[in-house]
């Protein structure tokens, strides 16, 4: 199956979350734009999800293989632990920016 015929993995995950009782996910926004490194990470993760990989260890291995830089360090030294830490830090920063600036940066 070509990638053009595959469903969008992110949209599927959001749809599943909404179906599981998280309707607010249909209206997410950011309090600031993503950095270049955060955008690169997001793009890489979407491509990796599209390949069917989902576990933190598999995601980290794929990010390292692609030499995607960690937003916090600029190094592609991904592990399951560093991936979890990066995502937690990015989410906390985006939450803080949303609290300060509101919806839709």
C-alpha positions as CSV (number, residue, x, y, z in Angstrom):
1,X,0.0,0.0,0.0
2,X,1.4,3.4,-0.9
3,X,1.7,6.1,1.7
4,X,-0.9,8.1,-0.2
5,X,-3.5,5.4,0.5
6,X,-2.7,4.9,4.2
7,X,-4.7,6.8,6.8
8,X,-3.0,9.6,8.7
9,X,-1.6,8.0,11.9
10,X,-1.9,11.2,14.0
11,X,-5.5,11.7,12.9
12,X,-6.3,8.1,13.8
13,X,-4.7,8.6,17.3
14,X,-6.7,11.8,17.9
15,X,-9.9,10.2,16.7
16,X,-9.3,7.3,19.1
17,X,-8.7,9.7,22.0
18,X,-11.9,11.6,21.2
19,X,-13.8,8.3,21.0
20,X,-12.4,7.4,24.4
21,X,-13.9,10.4,26.0
22,X,-11.5,13.2,25.2
23,X,-13.6,15.6,23.0
24,X,-11.4,18.6,23.8
25,X,-8.7,17.1,21.5
26,X,-10.7,18.2,18.5
27,X,-9.9,21.9,19.4
28,X,-6.3,22.0,20.5
29,X,-4.2,25.1,20.0
30,X,-0.8,26.4,21.0
31,X,0.3,29.4,23.0
32,X,3.4,29.8,20.8
33,X,4.8,28.5,17.5
34,X,7.0,25.4,17.6
35,X,10.7,25.9,17.2
36,X,12.5,24.7,14.1
37,X,13.8,21.7,16.1
38,X,10.3,20.9,17.5
39,X,8.8,21.1,14.0
40,X,11.5,18.7,12.7
41,X,10.8,16.3,15.6
42,X,7.0,16.5,15.0
43,X,7.5,15.8,11.2
44,X,9.8,12.9,11.9
45,X,7.5,11.4,14.4
46,X,4.6,11.6,12.0
47,X,6.7,9.8,9.3
48,X,7.7,7.2,11.8
49,X,4.1,6.7,13.0
50,X,3.2,6.3,9.4
51,X,5.6,3.4,9.2
52,X,3.6,1.7,12.0
53,X,6.1,2.3,14.8
54,X,4.6,3.4,18.1
55,X,6.6,2.2,21.1
56,X,9.0,4.7,22.7
57,X,12.1,2.5,22.1
58,X,11.2,2.0,18.4
59,X,10.4,5.7,18.0
60,X,13.7,6.7,19.7
61,X,15.7,4.2,17.5
62,X,14.0,5.6,14.3
63,X,14.7,9.2,15.4
64,X,18.4,8.4,16.0
65,X,18.7,6.6,12.7
66,X,17.3,9.7,11.0
67,X,19.7,11.9,12.9
68,X,16.8,14.1,14.2
69,X,18.2,16.5,16.7
70,X,16.8,16.7,20.2
71,X,15.3,20.1,20.7
72,X,16.9,20.5,24.1
73,X,20.5,19.5,23.1
74,X,20.7,19.6,19.3
75,X,22.1,16.1,19.4
76,X,20.5,13.0,17.8
77,X,21.2,10.8,20.9
78,X,17.7,9.4,21.3
79,X,16.6,6.7,23.8
80,X,13.2,5.9,25.1
81,X,14.0,7.9,28.2
82,X,15.2,11.0,26.3
83,X,12.2,10.9,24.1
84,X,9.9,10.8,27.1
85,X,11.8,13.7,28.7
86,X,11.8,15.8,25.5
87,X,8.0,15.3,25.0
88,X,7.3,16.1,28.6
89,X,9.4,19.3,28.4
90,X,7.9,20.4,25.2
91,X,4.4,19.8,26.4
92,X,5.1,21.7,29.7
93,X,6.5,24.6,27.8
94,X,3.5,24.7,25.4
95,X,1.1,24.4,28.3
96,X,2.8,27.4,30.0
97,X,2.7,29.4,26.8
98,X,-1.0,28.6,26.3
99,X,-1.7,29.8,29.9
100,X,0.2,33.0,29.2
101,X,-0.9,33.8,25.7
102,X,-4.1,31.8,25.1
103,X,-5.3,29.9,22.1
104,X,-3.8,29.8,18.7
105,X,-0.3,31.2,18.5
